[in-house]
Amino acid sequence: MAEVAAVLDGIARYVVPRTLDEALGVLAAGGVSILAGGTDLMPQARAGRVRLQPVLINIRRLPELTGIERAGGGIRIGALVTITALRDSALVRERLHLLWQACDHFASDQIRNVATVGGNLCNASPAGDTLIPLLALGASAVLAATGGTRRVPLGEFFTGPGRSCRRPEELLVAVEVPEPPAGFAGVFCKHGTRPALDISTISLAVGARRDGTVLRDVRIACGAVAPTPIRALQAEAVVEGRAADAATIAAAAQAALADIHPISDVRASDWYRREMVRNLLQRALSHVGQL
């Protein structure tokens, strides 16, 4: 309790808004930290990596940030939707299976019950589990402020490790995902010491529309191999419009090494991450080609 009290010591005001407009008004005044599930914010604050602002706003009671529904030719996921709710959603499992797979590999039951998709995105870790499939699925972040709403493709949302283009006065209210076309197949892969519980050493999301034996609209997203989640554009170009035969898969895996920029850290070396990308991408592309 003393440790928690020390973290909260600098907070002068705790706010629990009941409407989105009320929350945006608080954010517009500045000096605010946002609390949703708290599975990232509180451990980082205790470790001294994040300094809480004078105002702590708890957004868990905002109905505008909830729900999973079809809207405008896509699927809208409220920022407060938990990882458990995503994993339990029949719509997500059926139409956004890449994302469903990632949720099935996300931490423990206790964390999944509290962690939110919005928090995972705003934490902006290069290894964030939901970020990689959402990037591969062409998702956009919906950001609201008192002056209006804007939509940002996830490829432009992340600006560095732990950083995004969200402005201090903005609140992430939803993620919008285009519905994959007919014939779309995808695979999510995550490698770590304990893949469900540990931070990813690397992760991959591979998706494509199968046209007979040919793969089209190829998407390959990678995590923990660059300062932000990235698309492996050179690898995608190798596979696009071709059958996923052994030669194509090997060429794509080699091309992916030019897309990524891994580092050596406590979880893995640069060399190891490159080898894992090569091996897992070959396995994933082979699987997508056969689904």
Secondary structure by P-SEA (a helix, b strand, c coil): caaaaaaaccccbbbbbccaaaaaaaaaacccccccccccaaaaaaacccccccbbbbcccccccbbbbbcccbbbbcccccaaaaaacccccccaaaaaaaaaacccccccccccaaaaaaaccccccaaaaaaaabbbbbbbcccbbbbbcccccccccccccccccccccbbbbccccccccbbbbbbccccccccccbbbbbbbbbcccccccbbbbbcccccccccaaaaaaaaccccccaaaaaaaaaaaaaabbbbbcccccaaaaaaaaaaaaaaaaaaaacc
